[in-house]
Amino acid sequence: MDRKGMDCSGLVCAAYKEALSIDLPRTADAQAKVGEKVKPSSLRPGDLVFFKEPGQSRITHVGIVSEVQGKEVRFIHASTSKGVREDSLEDSHWKARYSGARRVASGASAPAGRRGK
């Protein structure tokens, strides 16, 4: 599959299946119901972060926390238009859409991307 052929929830499914042998639901909205809720101050690599468009109730995007440095949280995600990329939760686009986080695998390291510096 090329980098433009996978959406956000597909990336999360593939990463968790390959790294941790965990099968997750196929959509971001369904993934947002798996695992335990995590406060933003407790995020760590491997946690899932969820987003929705302002004014909407349904989760439309998901990423995997890749790095936590103080208050800076970076996450890996994918879109069919921009491919796989890493961004910061502090970016105004993502900050405005952040909806919450879940921990699917307790004690797990990030299944994809960097594990910190």
C-alpha positions in Angstrom: 0.0 0.0 0.0 1.4 3.4 -0.9 1.5 6.3 1.6 -1.6 7.9 0.1 -3.5 4.6 0.2 -4.2 4.5 3.9 -6.4 6.6 6.1 -5.9 7.5 9.7 -7.9 4.6 11.2 -6.3 2.1 8.8 -2.8 3.3 9.9 -3.8 2.8 13.6 -5.2 -0.7 12.9 -2.1 -1.7 11.0 0.3 -0.4 13.6 -1.4 -2.0 16.5 -1.9 -5.3 14.7 1.8 -5.4 13.6 3.4 -4.2 16.8 1.1 -5.5 19.5 -1.1 -8.2 17.8 -4.2 -6.1 18.8 -7.1 -6.0 16.5 -8.9 -2.6 16.6 -12.2 -1.5 15.0 -11.8 -0.1 11.5 -13.2 3.4 12.1 -11.8 6.3 14.2 -15.3 6.7 15.8 -15.3 3.0 16.9 -11.6 3.1 18.0 -12.6 6.0 20.4 -14.6 3.6 22.4 -11.8 1.1 23.0 -9.5 1.1 26.0 -9.4 3.5 28.9 -9.7 7.3 28.8 -6.4 9.2 29.3 -6.0 12.8 30.5 -3.9 15.0 28.3 -1.4 15.4 31.1 -0.9 11.6 31.2 -0.4 10.9 27.5 2.5 8.6 26.6 3.7 7.0 23.4 1.3 4.5 22.0 -1.8 6.3 23.2 -4.5 7.1 20.7 -5.6 10.7 20.2 -9.0 11.6 18.7 -10.3 14.6 16.8 -13.6 15.9 15.5 -14.6 18.9 13.4 -15.9 21.8 15.5 -19.6 21.5 16.1 -19.7 17.8 15.2 -20.3 15.0 17.7 -18.7 12.1 15.7 -14.9 11.4 15.9 -13.5 11.8 12.4 -9.7 11.4 12.9 -7.2 9.4 15.0 -3.5 9.4 15.6 -0.9 7.6 17.7 1.2 9.5 20.3 4.8 9.2 19.1 6.6 11.5 21.5 6.0 13.4 24.7 8.5 16.1 25.7 7.2 18.2 28.6 3.9 19.7 27.4 4.7 19.0 23.8 2.9 15.9 22.5 3.6 14.7 19.0 1.5 12.2 17.1 1.6 10.2 13.9 -1.5 10.1 11.7 -2.5 9.6 8.1 -4.8 11.2 5.5 -5.5 10.1 2.0 -4.5 13.5 0.7 -1.3 14.2 2.7 0.0 10.7 3.5 1.5 9.7 6.9 2.9 12.5 8.9 3.8 13.7 12.4 2.3 16.8 14.0 2.0 18.4 17.4 -1.1 18.6 19.5 -0.2 22.2 20.2 -0.7 23.1 16.5 -3.8 25.3 16.3 -5.6 23.1 13.8 -5.3 20.0 16.0 -5.8 21.8 19.3 -9.2 23.1 18.1 -10.3 19.6 17.1 -8.9 17.5 20.0 -11.6 15.4 21.5 -9.8 13.0 23.9 -7.4 10.1 24.2 -7.5 6.4 25.0 -4.9 3.9 26.1 -5.5 0.5 24.4 -2.4 -1.4 25.7 -1.3 -0.6 29.2 2.4 -0.2 29.4 2.8 -0.4 25.6 5.4 1.6 23.7 4.5 3.4 20.6 3.6 0.9 17.9 4.8 3.2 15.1 7.2 6.1 14.8 9.6 7.5 17.4 9.6 6.5 21.0 11.1 9.7 22.2 14.6 11.2 22.0 
